Amino acid sequence: MIKHIVCGLDGSPQGAAAEGLALELGGKLGACVRGVHVVDAAFTSGAFISDISGAMGFEPFLRLQAQVERSLEELAELLKERFVALGEQKAVKHRFLLHHGNVVEKLCEEASSADLLVLGARGINGAQHPEFLGSNAAKLLRRSPTPVLLVPQEAKLPKKPLVAFDGSPKAIRALHLAGEIASTLKLDLTVVTLGPDESQAKSRLQKAAELLEPFGVALHTVWEKGEAVEQVLLAMLDPGEHDLLFMGAHGHSRMVEAVLGSTTEYVTRRSPVPVLCATRA
């Protein structure tokens, strides 16, 4: 059950969308939402200050580090005020937490005691690099001990969720999460399996139906013959059609992904709708 949600707050548009969706979900699921902001240790280190000073053509001076730290503290306070105000407005259980250190490590620590980690798909520099998944988001997809929900710049509570199901342990975990959320929100659920083998597809969809039966959701099953998994899934995603995708994260070995690329990252960085990835079976 999803009763503890961690949401990473970084001041980006995608982060704000993740914050809003996390609180909406928290309210519907009866969960406590922890808004977590991490002051990146790299920005307050002496090496960072020296690099900035050198790039600007002058020697480091004592007050520069204090000014950087003050700016980061002000940002943290603004994020706290916004999160607390939204939590109170939506009448959702909420807590704000401030950490200093490595962003990925601190969010993983918080996620270890949660049921879901919600993040913006891109960080504060996302507008300059729209073709890339945020570096921290990409790392957390691999390292998070709990499922990760990646959110684009605009997101609302889903109405037509979609599950990509290939029968793998992570896909089964994603299916269970989809069943829980669809049941709570009283939504129909569509499950799609891909591949040219009809008998295998029917077997997978029958298994999905059996696994979802206890959740009592209205189920629609789809078999897509295409082998280009990424392209088929993206073609099915649209806020007016399927507005939330559930999938298992990183189904291949690291070696295969290094050569062929990751379906998970390909889909998440191009998806116009939120994607919930089961990172552990």
Disulfide bonds with the S-S distance in Angstrom:
none
